[in-house]
Amino acid sequence: MSSNSRPDAPGTRTSSPESRAAWLAARVDTSPAAVASELRTGASTNRRAFLTRSLSTGFIALAALALGSCEESVTTGIGEYCAAARDPLLLTQSQPPNYSEGVPPSAVLVVEESTAPGCQPWDWNGDHTACINATIAQAQSNGTKYVGLTRGRQYRYSDRIYILPNTVLMAVGDPARDRPILATNVPVWDGIALESGAEIRNLDIRGPHYGKNKFPVQKQGDWAYKGINGANSSGWAVLGTSVSGFAGTGILAAQSNDIRIEGNTISRNGYSGISLFYGDSSCGRGARVVGNVIEYNGEDGIDTCASDVLFANNTIRYNGWDLRSGDRNGLLVFAWAKGGAEKIQIVDNNLYGNGESGIRISGITVSDIVIRGNYMTENGHWGLDPGAPEGALSRVEVRNNSCGRNILGCLNKKYLNGVEVTPNSCFQ
């Protein structure tokens, strides 16, 4: 790996085995002495065994980084961990940011304590759809912004939940406990509705396919069974939340302006993880998609035709398991309708193991794009695939990216008119 790769934690060759061992042992179930011993040996068999143990605890990135440089990982047969080693999100993935912090309990209307219709007597084994909707409506009528679900508890829904304008549905209770689970075991048409100004904070939202790696998806009808649906609403946010197990896309933002999708894990949904479009023209303008883990979705990790968008510090990996789909990229930027997509920043993301390309740019008119500081490896087509014969790119800057071990290569150079490619690092 060249010098422009970016280690995100202690663990370069200049660190002593002892310091790396202490740093790593604090994060995995291994003693510092055992770690130091394995780091000193340098034997590839020991390194692989250590990584295997670390994988079981979810800290593969820490292990790979503590064990040395990316080239060293490649030569010892653990090249797929190189991307993880430079992935700061994976260091804290098990504990998402607490976006509910700072809200006083007195400001929150807790669902199971609500006197709204359908709530009492409360039954933890019942269906909570009607109570949640009634509590949100009651909160809005009373001028209460925050509606709470209690950490460590599970809530069930079987029909649409409507988060009304400027209302926040959020986790409450002991922050050391797991996020509240909001789960359905039936397909819910059009998903949880986010209206303008609404927010979801620190929830664990589970669809009927939760826990399944792959499942049958009907390519037309199942599109409707989304996780969260913010279409045609603006100013909303999904923060610190997991969305998994839905037949459709995880989060839909079609014709949605000025939105935030931050600190989430979007995984194992049948369509894309996040879709910032619907059809060819419902694209929206203004979005921050930052600090998310987007993995194991059936089609693209993210697909978008929106403008004025920032994609930064996301981990986008192992998307595209549905082989019937022609869209299995990490991040797909496209614009097939009049007007095109413009002013897009794709910065400091890690994209690896996706079915097609890490980043794909296509369409009639796509302009003013910055692709900088991304890490793209082990993807099924290209690391970066810009352009299409039908369209035109203009003012596209590709700079300081690291790319290697993609099946077709680092960069598809066939349609590079309008693309400025400055120093990037490619490795094999």
Residue, then its C-alpha position, 0 to 999 in steps of 0.5 A: m500500500s502506498s503512503n497515501s493509504r490512511p491508517d485509522a488507529p495505532g498499528t503501523r510497522t513503527s509501533s512496537p509489538e507491546s503497544r499494539a498488543a495492549w491496544l488490541a487486547a483491550r478490544v478483543d477477548t485475548s490477553p496482552a501477553a498472547v497478542a504480543s507473542e503472536l505479533r512477535t513471531g511474524a509467522s503467517t499461520n499465527r497471523r491467520a489464526f489470530l485473525t480468525r479468533s478476532l473475526s469471531t469477536g467482530f474486531i477483524a479490522l483491529a486485528a488486521l491493522a495491529l498485525g501490520s501493513c496492507e501489503e503484509s496482509v496480502t502476502t499472508g493470504i488475508g488481503e480481504y482484511c486490508a479494507a477493514a484495517r483502514d475502516p474506522l467505522l468498524l472500530t465502533q460498529s458494535q456501539p452506534p452513536n447515541y443521537s438520543e443523548g441530551v433529551p431530558p426524560s420529562a420531554v419524552l412521551v414513552v409509548e408504553e406509558s401513554t394514555a392514547p387509545g389502544c395503549q392500556p392495558w399495556d401488553w408486551n406480547g401484543d401488536h403495538t402498531a395502533c398504540i405507537n401511531a396514537t402516541i405519536a398523534q397525541a404527542q403532536s397535538n400536545g406539542t411534545k416533540y419526542v416519543g420514546l421506545t425503551r432500550g432493552r425492549q421489543y415492540r411489534y408492528s404489523d401495519r404502517i407507522y407514521i412519524l408525523p412532521n417534526t416528531v422524533l421516535m427515539a430510544v430512551g432509558d439506560p444507554a448501556r442497554d441494547r437499542p429498542i427493537l421495532a420488529t414486524n414478521v409480516p410485509v408492511w406496504d410502503g414501510i415506516a413513513l417519515e414525514s417532513g422534519a421527522e426523525i428516527r434515532n437509535l432504533d433497531i428496526r427488523g423486517p420479516h426476513y431478519g437474520k436471513n442472508k439471502f431470501p427470494v425477492q419478487k422484483q416488482g411487488d416486493w419493491a413496496y415492502k421497504g423498511i423506512n420510507g421518506a419519499n416526498s418528504s424533506g428535512w427528515a433524519v435517520l440516525g444511529t439506527s439499524v434497518s434489516g430484513f426487508a424485501g424492498t430497500g432499507i431506506l427510501a428517499a425519493q424526491s426528498n430534500d435536505i435529509r440526513i442518514e447518519g451512523n446507521t447499519i443498513s443490512r440484508n434487505g432485498y433491494s438496495g440498502i439506501s435508494l435516493f431515487y424512485g423511477d427516473s426523475s424523483c431524485g431530490r436535492g440535499a442529503r448527508v449520507v455519513g458514517n453508515v455501514i451498508e452491507y449484504n443487501g440484494e442490489d446496490g449498497i446505495d443508488t442515487c440520482a440526487s444532487d447536492v449530496l455528501f457520501a462520506n466515511n461509509t462502509i459499503r461492502y458485500n452488496g449484490w447477492d441477488l444475481r438476477s439484478g443488473d445493479r449490484n454495485g457498492l455506490l451507483v450514481f446515475a441520471w437518466a432523466k432531464g436535468g441530470a445529477e450534480k454536486i456530489q461528493i464521495v469522500d473517504n468511503n470503504l467499498y469492498g466485496n460488492g457484486e459489481s463495481g465499488i463506485r459506478i457512475s452512469g447516465i445522461t448528464v452527471s457533473d461536478i463530482v468529487i471522488r476522493g480518499n476512497y478505498m475500493t477492493e475485492n469488488g466483482h467488476w471495477g473499483l471505479d467505473p465512470g461513464a456510459p456510452e449514452g451520456a456525458l460526464s463533466r467536471v469529475e475529479v478522481r483524486n487520492n483513492s486507493c484501489g486494488r484486487n478488483i476483478l476487472g481492474c481499478l479504473n474503467k478508462k473507456y469513458l473518461n472524457g470529462v474526468e480528471v484523474t490525479p494521483n491515485s494508488c493502485f495495488q494488485 
